[in-house]
Amino acid sequence: MNDLNLLTRRVLLAGAALSSVAATVATSDSAMAQEAAPKIGPAPNLETLARHKVDLVAPPFVHAHDQVAKGPPRVVAFKLVIEEKRLVIDEAGTTVQAMTFNGSVPGPMLVVHQDDFVELTLVNPDTNTMAHNIDFHAATGALGGASLTFISPGEQVVLRFKATRSGVFVYHCAPGGAMTPWHVVSGMNGAIMVLPRAGLDDGHGKALAYDRVYYVGEQEFDIPRDEKGAFIHYDSPGEGYSDMLKVMRGLIPTHVVFNGAVGALTGPNAMKASVGETVLIIHSQANRDTRPHLIGGHADYAWETGKFRNPPEVDLETWFIRGGSAGAALYTFLQPGHYDYVNHNLIEAVELGAAAHFEVDGVWRDDLMTLVSPPGAIS
């Protein structure tokens, strides 16, 4: 018994000593963390800030905005209405019961400046069948806002967050569990661009500007097939959930498209530009990696990770966008004509639909390219 008491005392003393060491380490770590933590001032009185209401437009277009901020930070108000709708996604008439922000895949691009406050009204009409929310990769805290914005049909919510970091960022629905990837690959994603207050630069102090901006949202769809191999049509999102989940788990999408459908940005829907114009291309992929490539052109400047505080890379032939992120590329067109803009996984571009077009007008320059001898018989 005495031996047991002695052992108990030693264990307790050892525990006390370890607790003392742990407390000292914790105190030291806490002090270091406080020293390293950014100094955060008091929250501003938002009542004193200017307010600006934005009318959003459908991709590939982007609402009017200033490239350089005019004045101090302000509250920028947006409204996204969730719409569950059937979309035709290829020439064969294949459909998906899509879940969307404002009816488009991807959802609209939102543009603010760093240190502005984003104020979003998210609406889930009672005509919908599912609960939804929104996760902003640009936001800080509460799962990007997802844990604060969960709304059932017939409800709305208003979220406000400070845009503390510049760059282009994905937003998407994130209800939790398997519902999150299902909602995302059913179309429920978009992007927000947070411009530096002084505008873009090359990382060495040279200002960069653009004449046009286009938003390309790459989207994979996982459409189930029947026993004969034909794509199945469903009457509501929930009806196809279990079948779609099986296809999703195979990790081989049936479609990989730009802006919601095969051909959505080709032919008469091609993006327009002129020789001498500088175009900013925002490219997002909320779920899979992708490799944008402009055939016949380049990225003069490319923010592959989409974050404008990082210096852009230059003269890229193909740039890489990580799944769950957005990137940006800036190019000044030098020659007129037809340009293909593709995911340079060419199987996904040619076979699954990840392709778009630019149509560029202007005068051809022989000094950049010329046909010296036309095709003919071998002499």
C-alpha positions in Angstrom: 0.0 0.0 0.0 2.8 2.4 0.9 4.6 1.6 -2.4 1.3 2.3 -4.2 0.9 5.6 -2.4 4.5 6.5 -3.3 4.0 5.6 -7.0 0.8 7.7 -7.0 2.6 10.7 -5.5 5.3 10.4 -8.2 2.8 10.2 -11.0 1.0 13.3 -9.6 4.2 15.2 -9.2 5.4 14.3 -12.7 2.0 15.3 -14.0 2.2 18.6 -12.2 5.7 19.2 -13.6 4.6 18.4 -17.1 1.6 20.7 -16.7 3.9 23.5 -15.6 6.2 22.9 -18.6 3.2 22.8 -20.9 1.8 26.0 -19.4 5.2 27.7 -19.9 5.4 26.5 -23.5 1.8 27.6 -24.1 2.5 31.0 -22.6 5.6 31.3 -24.8 3.7 30.2 -27.9 0.9 32.5 -27.1 3.3 35.4 -26.7 5.0 34.6 -30.0 1.6 34.2 -31.7 0.5 37.6 -30.4 3.7 39.1 -31.6 3.4 37.6 -35.0 -0.4 38.3 -35.4 -1.4 41.2 -37.6 -2.5 44.3 -35.7 -6.2 44.5 -36.3 -7.8 47.9 -35.6 -11.4 48.5 -34.5 -14.1 47.7 -36.9 -15.1 50.7 -39.1 -18.5 52.3 -38.7 -20.1 51.0 -41.9 -22.8 53.6 -41.6 -20.1 56.2 -42.6 -19.0 54.3 -45.8 -20.4 54.9 -49.2 -22.7 52.2 -50.7 -22.7 51.0 -54.2 -25.3 48.6 -55.7 -24.2 46.4 -58.6 -26.4 45.0 -61.3 -24.8 41.7 -62.2 -24.5 40.4 -65.7 -24.2 36.8 -67.0 -20.8 35.3 -67.9 -18.7 35.6 -70.0 -19.4 39.3 -69.4 -18.5 41.2 -66.3 -20.4 44.1 -64.8 -19.0 47.7 -65.2 -16.3 48.5 -62.7 -13.3 50.8 -62.1 -9.9 49.2 -62.5 -8.4 51.7 -60.0 -10.4 52.5 -56.9 -11.9 56.0 -56.7 -12.0 57.0 -53.1 -11.8 55.0 -49.8 -13.3 51.6 -49.2 -17.1 51.2 -49.5 -19.8 48.7 -49.2 -20.6 47.0 -52.5 -24.0 45.3 -52.6 -24.8 42.3 -54.8 -27.8 40.0 -55.1 -27.7 36.4 -56.1 -30.9 34.5 -56.7 -30.6 30.7 -56.6 -32.3 29.0 -59.5 -32.8 25.3 -60.0 -33.4 24.7 -63.7 -33.0 22.2 -66.5 -30.1 23.1 -68.9 -29.3 21.6 -72.3 -25.6 21.0 -72.2 -24.7 19.6 -75.7 -25.8 19.4 -79.3 -27.5 16.0 -78.7 -29.9 17.6 -76.2 -28.5 16.1 -73.1 -29.9 17.8 -70.0 -28.9 18.3 -66.5 -31.1 19.5 -63.6 -28.7 22.3 -62.7 -28.4 24.3 -59.6 -27.3 27.9 -60.3 -26.6 31.4 -59.0 -28.7 33.8 -61.1 -29.6 31.1 -63.6 -26.2 30.8 -65.3 -23.3 28.3 -65.1 -21.0 29.7 -63.8 -22.7 32.3 -61.6 -21.9 35.9 -62.3 -18.5 37.5 -61.7 -18.5 39.9 -58.7 -15.9 42.7 -58.7 -14.8 44.9 -55.8 -11.5 46.4 -54.6 -9.4 45.3 -51.7 -10.7 46.5 -48.3 -14.2 47.0 -49.7 -17.0 45.3 -48.0 -18.9 42.7 -50.0 -22.6 42.7 -49.0 -24.5 39.8 -50.6 -28.2 39.2 -50.5 -28.7 35.5 -51.2 -32.2 34.4 -52.2 -33.6 30.9 -52.3 -37.1 31.2 -53.9 -39.9 28.9 -52.7 -40.0 27.4 -56.2 -36.8 25.6 -55.5 -36.6 22.2 -53.9 -33.3 22.2 -52.1 -31.5 24.1 -49.3 -28.5 26.1 -50.4 -25.7 28.4 -49.1 -22.5 30.1 -50.3 -18.8 29.7 -49.5 -16.6 32.6 -50.7 -13.0 31.6 -51.0 -12.3 35.4 -50.7 -13.8 35.6 -47.3 -12.4 35.0 -43.8 -14.3 32.9 -41.2 -17.4 30.7 -40.9 -16.5 28.4 -43.8 -16.3 31.3 -46.1 -19.8 32.3 -45.1 -21.3 28.8 -45.7 -22.2 28.2 -42.1 -24.0 31.6 -41.9 -26.0 31.5 -45.1 -27.8 28.1 -45.1 -31.3 28.9 -46.4 -34.3 26.7 -47.3 -36.7 27.4 -50.2 -38.6 30.6 -49.4 -35.8 32.2 -47.4 -33.1 34.8 -48.0 -30.0 35.9 -46.0 -27.6 38.9 -46.1 -23.9 38.3 -45.7 -21.2 40.9 -45.4 -17.5 40.4 -45.4 -14.4 42.5 -45.9 -12.3 41.7 -49.0 -8.9 41.6 -47.3 -7.0 39.9 -50.1 -6.7 40.9 -53.8 -7.1 38.3 -56.6 -9.7 36.2 -58.2 -11.4 33.6 -56.1 -14.1 30.9 -56.5 -17.4 30.9 -54.7 -19.7 27.9 -54.5 -22.5 26.2 -52.7 -21.4 24.1 -49.8 -24.3 22.4 -47.9 -22.0 19.7 -46.4 -21.2 16.1 -47.0 -21.8 14.6 -50.5 -24.2 17.5 -51.1 -21.3 19.9 -51.5 -19.6 18.2 -54.6 -23.0 17.4 -56.0 -24.2 21.0 -55.9 -20.8 22.2 -57.3 -20.8 19.8 -60.2 -24.5 20.6 -60.9 -23.4 24.2 -61.7 -23.5 26.0 -58.4 -20.2 28.0 -58.6 -18.8 31.3 -59.7 -16.0 33.8 -59.1 -15.3 37.1 -57.4 -12.4 39.5 -58.4 -10.9 41.7 -55.7 -8.7 44.2 -57.5 -5.9 46.0 -55.8 -7.0 49.6 -55.0 -4.3 50.9 -57.3 -5.1 48.5 -60.0 -3.1 45.7 -61.5 0.7 45.8 -62.0 3.5 43.6 -63.4 5.0 43.1 -60.0 7.7 45.6 -60.7 5.7 48.8 -60.5 4.4 49.0 -64.0 0.7 49.6 -64.2 -1.4 47.1 -66.2 -4.8 47.8 -67.6 -7.3 46.0 -69.8 -9.8 47.0 -72.5 -12.1 44.0 -72.1 -12.6 41.4 -69.5 -14.2 37.9 -70.0 -15.1 35.3 -67.4 -14.8 31.6 -68.4 -16.1 29.2 -65.9 -15.1 25.6 -66.6 -17.6 23.0 -65.5 -17.7 19.3 -65.4 -21.0 17.4 -65.6 -21.6 13.7 -64.5 -24.7 12.6 -66.4 -26.0 9.1 -65.7 -26.8 6.7 -68.6 -29.6 4.1 -68.9 -29.0 0.4 -69.6 -28.8 1.3 -73.4 -26.1 3.9 -72.8 -28.4 6.9 -73.4 -28.1 9.9 -71.1 -31.0 10.0 -68.6 -33.3 13.1 -68.2 -34.6 13.9 -64.8 -37.5 16.1 -63.7 -35.9 17.5 -60.5 -32.4 17.7 -59.0 -33.2 15.3 -56.2 -34.5 12.6 -58.6 -31.1 12.2 -60.2 -29.0 12.5 -57.0 -28.2 8.9 -56.3 -27.5 8.1 -60.0 -25.3 11.1 -60.4 -23.4 10.3 -57.2 -22.4 7.0 -58.7 -21.0 8.7 -61.8 -19.2 11.3 -59.7 -17.4 8.7 -57.7 -15.9 7.3 -60.9 -14.1 10.6 -61.3 -14.6 10.5 -65.1 -17.1 13.3 -66.1 -19.3 12.9 -69.1 -18.9 16.6 -70.1 -16.2 19.2 -69.4 -17.5 22.5 -70.8 -17.0 26.3 -70.6 -19.9 28.4 -69.3 -22.4 25.6 -68.9 -22.6 23.8 -72.2 -20.7 22.5 -75.2 -20.4 25.5 -77.6 -21.5 28.1 -75.1 -18.6 30.3 -76.2 -18.1 29.3 -79.8 -19.5 30.3 -83.2 -22.0 33.2 -82.7 -21.2 33.2 -79.0 -17.5 33.7 -79.5 -15.8 36.4 -77.4 -14.9 39.5 -79.4 -11.8 41.6 -79.5 -9.8 43.8 -81.8 -6.1 43.9 -82.7 -4.3 46.1 -80.1 -6.9 45.5 -77.4 -5.7 44.0 -74.1 -8.1 41.4 -72.8 -8.2 40.0 -69.2 -9.4 36.4 -69.1 -10.6 35.1 -65.8 -10.8 31.3 -65.7 -12.3 29.3 -62.8 -12.7 25.7 -62.0 -14.4 24.9 -58.7 -13.6 21.2 -58.7 -10.8 20.0 -61.1 -7.5 21.1 -62.3 -7.4 22.7 -65.8 -4.8 24.1 -68.3 -6.1 27.1 -70.3 -4.4 27.7 -73.6 -5.0 30.4 -76.3 -4.1 28.8 -79.6 -2.2 31.4 -81.7 -1.7 33.7 -78.7 -0.1 33.7 -75.2 -0.6 35.0 -71.7 1.5 38.2 -71.7 0.9 38.1 -67.9 -0.6 35.3 -66.0 -1.6 35.0 -62.4 -1.9 31.3 -62.3 -2.9 31.2 -58.7 -5.1 34.2 -59.3 -3.6 36.3 -56.5 -2.6 39.8 -57.5 -0.1 40.4 -54.7 2.1 37.8 -56.4 4.0 38.9 -59.5 2.5 37.5 -62.7 4.4 35.1 -64.9 5.0 36.3 -68.4 4.8 34.9 -72.0 3.1 31.6 -71.0 1.8 29.3 -73.7 -0.4 27.3 -71.2 -1.3 28.2 -67.6 -2.4 26.0 -64.8 -5.5 26.6 -62.7 -5.8 24.4 -59.6 -9.2 22.8 -58.8 -11.1 25.1 -56.4 -9.5 28.3 -57.6 -9.5 30.9 -60.3 -6.7 32.4 -62.4 -6.2 35.4 -64.6 -4.4 36.0 -67.8 -3.7 39.3 -69.7 -3.1 39.3 -73.4 -2.9 42.0 -76.1 -4.1 40.6 -79.4 -1.6 41.3 -82.3 -3.2 39.5 -85.2 -6.8 39.3 -86.4 -8.7 36.1 -87.0 -10.1 33.1 -85.2 -8.6 31.9 -82.0 -9.4 28.7 -80.1 -9.3 29.0 -76.3 -9.2 25.5 -74.8 -8.4 23.3 -71.9 -5.1 21.9 -73.2 -6.1 18.5 -71.9 -7.1 18.1 -75.6 -9.3 15.1 -74.9 -11.4 17.2 -72.6 -11.4 20.1 -75.2 -12.2 18.1 -78.3 -14.1 15.1 -77.0 -15.9 16.6 -73.9 -16.4 20.2 -74.8 -13.9 22.4 -73.0 -13.4 24.9 -75.8 -14.2 28.5 -76.6 -13.5 31.0 -79.4 -12.2 34.5 -79.8 -13.0 36.4 -83.0 -10.5 39.3 -83.4 -10.9 42.0 -86.0 -8.1 44.2 -87.4 -5.3 44.3 -89.9 -3.0 41.3 -90.5 0.7 41.7 -89.9 3.0 39.8 -92.3 6.0 40.6 -90.1 4.5 38.3 -87.4 3.4 35.5 -89.8 3.1 35.0 -93.5 2.6 32.1 -95.9 5.8 32.0 -97.9 4.6 29.2 -100.3 1.1 27.9 -100.5 0.4 24.1 -100.3 1.2 22.4 -103.6 2.9 19.4 -105.2 6.3 18.4 -104.0 8.9 19.8 -106.5 
